[in-house]
Amino acid sequence: MNILNKAIRLVYGLCWQPSVLGDADSRDSGTLGPHGVSAKTVGVSALAQDLLNFEITSKVPEELSNHVVSKSKAQARCYEKLLVAWRESNPPPKTPEEASGLVVQTLKKHLKADVEGLLKFYGLPLAPIPVEAAPEVPVALPPGVEFELHSLPVDARCVTDGDGITVFINTSDPRESRSVPQEVQVAALERSEARARGNKTRARELHKSIIDSGYQVINVQNEEVLARKYRIRLKGIDAPEGDMPYGKEAKEELTKIVQGKSLRVLVYGEDQYSRKLGDIYCNGNFVQELMLKKGMAWHYKAYDQRAEFAKWEKNAQAKRIGLWASPNPEKPWEWRKKNKREGR
């Protein structure tokens, strides 16, 4: 009776709702997992029910072996850990994202294939699996910086001009993992399964929906990574537009600096085109400093009064480097006034 009483207490501790645990006939017809849970409940109730059953019988679902690589003993150890974690969570998981996060965090030292297989088994979002890392000492950000980004390696095609670049941030980054929409996670999981089945058309459709949501699946060292897209405007400088003298050279110089590199971006806010205003660092080098010293950009004094920017511009001008080889180069903000367009 003690085991039964514990089981009953666990049921109520899971905060189930009757509508969630209704029988199969009352559930939506579009299911995401082998238990027949609906798109609304995903696999939260199914996982909770299996944990309850495991506490009573010490048995895991028979169908799980079709989704994971480990044998039954290792599966049982996973459920033991999940049961403890679920009971200790306060409050217990109520949403698919919360349940997925608990699974990933609890089983982070287990095989990646087992964790992903278990999530697929319950139709839960494929949350990023954390990588063990040494704790870092928090570093104070400069005044005005809202947050910091660390990008995946930059593709040359992501450089738009001499002061604009698109970066992609791995959703396993703690800041990003908390905000990935459920529909994007589900689409990424379904795309992976479609590719495994050889259904290229469906995989392309799903990737388009991911891209339309501001994300993208990127191949990094032969591993697919779900990443969020950010458009960055380099703060404090203004490079020649593409149709201006030195516009092509400025874009090529920025490409040469960042191509294939992972960038550190300090974000200050947004401009009128919804681009993030950022200071960019590449291999420890301050990118705006490099662009100014090479004469590939102006100091944008109207929006940034940092004294070092004026100094770097003045030195390049004195050496007649880059665009300063011209006696009176046209300023890009003046050029834009005469060549107005909707956006950059």
DRENVEXDO-447100 format. One record per residue (C-alpha): x, z, y; residue in three letters. Coordinates in steps of 0.5 Angstrom, whole numbers, padded with zeros to 4 digits, always signed. Example, Ala and Ser with C-alpha at 12.3 -4.5 7.8 and 13.67 -1.06 7.14 Angstrom:
DRENVEXDO-447100
+0025+0016-0009ALA;+0027+0014-0002SER;
END
This chain:
DRENVEXDO-447100
+0000+0000+0000MET;+0006+0001+0005ASN;+0008-0006+0004ILE;+0001-0008+0005LEU;+0000-0004+0011ASN;+0007-0006+0014LYS;+0004-0013+0013ALA;-0002-0012+0017ILE;+0001-0009+0023ARG;+0006-0015+0023LEU;+0000-0020+0023VAL;-0003-0016+0029TYR;+0004-0016+0033GLY;+0005-0023+0032LEU;-0001-0024+0038CYS;-0005-0029+0034TRP;-0011-0032+0036GLN;-0017-0033+0032PRO;-0017-0040+0034SER;-0010-0041+0032VAL;-0011-0039+0025LEU;-0017-0043+0024GLY;-0018-0046+0017ASP;-0015-0053+0016ALA;-0022-0057+0017ASP;-0022-0054+0024SER;-0016-0056+0027ARG;-0014-0063+0030ASP;-0013-0069+0026SER;-0006-0070+0029GLY;-0001-0066+0026THR;+0006-0065+0027LEU;+0008-0061+0021GLY;+0007-0060+0013PRO;+0002-0054+0015HIS;-0003-0058+0019GLY;-0002-0055+0025VAL;-0005-0058+0031SER;-0001-0061+0037ALA;-0004-0055+0041LYS;-0001-0050+0037THR;+0005-0054+0034VAL;+0008-0049+0028GLY;+0008-0042+0031VAL;+0002-0040+0027SER;+0005-0043+0021ALA;+0011-0040+0022LEU;+0008-0033+0023ALA;+0004-0034+0017GLN;+0010-0036+0013ASP;+0014-0030+0015LEU;+0008-0025+0013LEU;+0008-0028+0006ASN;+0016-0027+0006PHE;+0015-0020+0007GLU;+0010-0019+0002ILE;+0013-0024-0003THR;+0020-0025-0001SER;+0019-0032-0002LYS;+0020-0038+0002VAL;+0015-0044+0003PRO;+0017-0049-0003GLU;+0016-0055+0001GLU;+0022-0053+0006LEU;+0027-0055+0001SER;+0025-0062+0003ASN;+0028-0061+0010HIS;+0034-0057+0009VAL;+0040-0057+0005VAL;+0041-0050+0003SER;+0039-0047-0003LYS;+0034-0042-0004SER;+0038-0036-0003LYS;+0041-0038+0003ALA;+0033-0040+0005GLN;+0031-0033+0004ALA;+0037-0030+0008ARG;+0034-0035+0014CYS;+0027-0032+0013TYR;+0030-0025+0013GLU;+0033-0026+0019LYS;+0027-0029+0023LEU;+0023-0024+0020LEU;+0027-0018+0023VAL;+0028-0022+0030ALA;+0020-0024+0030TRP;+0019-0016+0029ARG;+0024-0014+0035GLU;+0022-0019+0040SER;+0018-0016+0045ASN;+0013-0020+0046PRO;+0013-0024+0040PRO;+0013-0032+0041PRO;+0007-0035+0043LYS;+0009-0042+0045THR;+0012-0047+0041PRO;+0018-0047+0046GLU;+0019-0039+0045GLU;+0019-0040+0037ALA;+0024-0045+0037SER;+0028-0041+0042GLY;+0028-0035+0037LEU;+0029-0040+0031VAL;+0035-0043+0034VAL;+0038-0036+0037GLN;+0037-0032+0031THR;+0040-0038+0026LEU;+0046-0040+0031LYS;+0051-0039+0025LYS;+0047-0043+0020HIS;+0048-0050+0018LEU;+0046-0054+0024LYS;+0042-0059+0019ALA;+0038-0053+0016ASP;+0036-0050+0023VAL;+0034-0057+0025GLU;+0030-0058+0019GLY;+0027-0052+0019LEU;+0024-0054+0026LEU;+0022-0060+0024LYS;+0018-0057+0018PHE;+0014-0053+0023TYR;+0014-0059+0028GLY;+0017-0054+0033LEU;+0021-0057+0039PRO;+0028-0059+0037LEU;+0031-0054+0042ALA;+0039-0055+0043PRO;+0043-0051+0038ILE;+0048-0046+0042PRO;+0055-0047+0041VAL;+0059-0040+0041GLU;+0064-0039+0047ALA;+0068-0034+0050ALA;+0064-0030+0055PRO;+0066-0033+0062GLU;+0067-0028+0068VAL;+0061-0030+0074PRO;+0064-0034+0079VAL;+0061-0033+0086ALA;+0059-0040+0089LEU;+0061-0042+0096PRO;+0055-0041+0101PRO;+0050-0046+0101GLY;+0050-0048+0094VAL;+0044-0047+0090GLU;+0047-0048+0083PHE;+0052-0052+0079GLU;+0052-0057+0074LEU;+0057-0060+0069HIS;+0056-0067+0067SER;+0057-0071+0061LEU;+0063-0076+0062PRO;+0061-0081+0067VAL;+0059-0089+0065ASP;+0062-0094+0071ALA;+0055-0097+0071ARG;+0053-0090+0074CYS;+0057-0091+0080VAL;+0052-0094+0086THR;+0056-0094+0092ASP;+0062-0090+0095GLY;+0058-0084+0096ASP;+0053-0084+0091GLY;+0053-0083+0083ILE;+0048-0081+0077THR;+0050-0076+0073VAL;+0047-0073+0066PHE;+0047-0066+0064ILE;+0047-0064+0057ASN;+0040-0060+0056THR;+0044-0055+0051SER;+0046-0053+0058ASP;+0043-0046+0059PRO;+0040-0048+0066ARG;+0037-0054+0063GLU;+0035-0052+0056SER;+0030-0047+0059ARG;+0026-0053+0063SER;+0026-0059+0058VAL;+0019-0061+0058PRO;+0016-0060+0051GLN;+0013-0067+0051GLU;+0021-0070+0052VAL;+0023-0065+0046GLN;+0018-0068+0041VAL;+0019-0075+0043ALA;+0027-0074+0042ALA;+0025-0071+0035LEU;+0020-0077+0034GLU;+0025-0082+0036ARG;+0031-0079+0031SER;+0026-0080+0026GLU;+0024-0087+0027ALA;+0031-0089+0028ARG;+0032-0086+0021ALA;+0026-0090+0018ARG;+0029-0096+0021GLY;+0023-0097+0026ASN;+0027-0099+0032LYS;+0021-0101+0036THR;+0018-0094+0036ARG;+0025-0091+0037ALA;+0025-0096+0043ARG;+0018-0094+0046GLU;+0020-0087+0045LEU;+0026-0087+0049HIS;+0023-0091+0054LYS;+0018-0085+0055SER;+0024-0080+0055ILE;+0027-0084+0061ILE;+0021-0085+0065ASP;+0021-0077+0064SER;+0028-0077+0068GLY;+0032-0076+0061TYR;+0036-0080+0057GLN;+0039-0080+0050VAL;+0046-0081+0050ILE;+0052-0082+0045ASN;+0057-0078+0046VAL;+0063-0078+0041GLN;+0058-0081+0036ASN;+0053-0075+0037GLU;+0047-0077+0040GLU;+0045-0072+0046VAL;+0039-0071+0050LEU;+0041-0070+0057ALA;+0037-0070+0064ARG;+0039-0075+0070LYS;+0041-0073+0077TYR;+0042-0077+0082ARG;+0048-0075+0087ILE;+0049-0076+0094ARG;+0057-0074+0096LEU;+0056-0069+0101LYS;+0059-0070+0108GLY;+0062-0077+0107ILE;+0059-0084+0108ASP;+0062-0090+0105ALA;+0061-0097+0107PRO;+0055-0100+0104GLU;+0055-0105+0099GLY;+0055-0111+0104ASP;+0059-0108+0109MET;+0067-0109+0109PRO;+0070-0105+0104TYR;+0064-0103+0101GLY;+0066-0106+0094LYS;+0073-0103+0095GLU;+0069-0096+0096ALA;+0065-0097+0090LYS;+0071-0099+0086GLU;+0075-0093+0088GLU;+0070-0088+0087LEU;+0069-0091+0080THR;+0076-0091+0078LYS;+0076-0083+0080ILE;+0070-0081+0076VAL;+0069-0086+0070GLN;+0070-0083+0063GLY;+0070-0076+0066LYS;+0066-0070+0066SER;+0064-0067+0073LEU;+0063-0061+0076ARG;+0058-0061+0082VAL;+0056-0056+0087LEU;+0049-0058+0089VAL;+0047-0056+0096TYR;+0040-0059+0096GLY;+0036-0066+0097GLU;+0036-0071+0102ASP;+0030-0076+0104GLN;+0031-0080+0098TYR;+0031-0074+0093SER;+0038-0075+0091ARG;+0042-0068+0090LYS;+0047-0067+0096LEU;+0053-0065+0092GLY;+0061-0063+0092ASP;+0064-0066+0086ILE;+0070-0064+0083TYR;+0074-0068+0077CYS;+0079-0066+0073ASN;+0080-0060+0079GLY;+0080-0065+0085ASN;+0075-0065+0090PHE;+0073-0072+0090VAL;+0070-0073+0097GLN;+0077-0071+0099GLU;+0080-0077+0095LEU;+0075-0082+0098MET;+0077-0079+0105LEU;+0085-0079+0104LYS;+0084-0086+0101LYS;+0080-0089+0107GLY;+0074-0091+0103MET;+0069-0086+0107ALA;+0068-0083+0114TRP;+0067-0076+0115HIS;+0059-0075+0116TYR;+0060-0071+0122LYS;+0052-0071+0123ALA;+0051-0067+0117TYR;+0057-0064+0115ASP;+0062-0060+0120GLN;+0067-0058+0115ARG;+0074-0058+0119ALA;+0078-0060+0113GLU;+0074-0067+0113PHE;+0075-0069+0120ALA;+0083-0067+0118LYS;+0083-0072+0112TRP;+0079-0077+0116GLU;+0084-0077+0122LYS;+0090-0077+0117ASN;+0088-0083+0114ALA;+0086-0087+0121GLN;+0093-0085+0123ALA;+0096-0088+0117LYS;+0091-0094+0118ARG;+0089-0094+0110ILE;+0083-0097+0107GLY;+0078-0099+0112LEU;+0082-0096+0118TRP;+0086-0102+0117ALA;+0081-0105+0122SER;+0082-0104+0129PRO;+0074-0102+0130ASN;+0071-0101+0123PRO;+0063-0101+0124GLU;+0060-0094+0122LYS;+0055-0095+0116PRO;+0050-0090+0119TRP;+0050-0096+0125GLU;+0050-0101+0120TRP;+0044-0098+0117ARG;+0040-0098+0123LYS;+0041-0105+0124LYS;+0039-0107+0117ASN;+0033-0102+0115LYS;+0031-0102+0108ARG;+0026-0097+0104GLU;+0031-0093+0100GLY;+0039-0093+0098ARG;
END
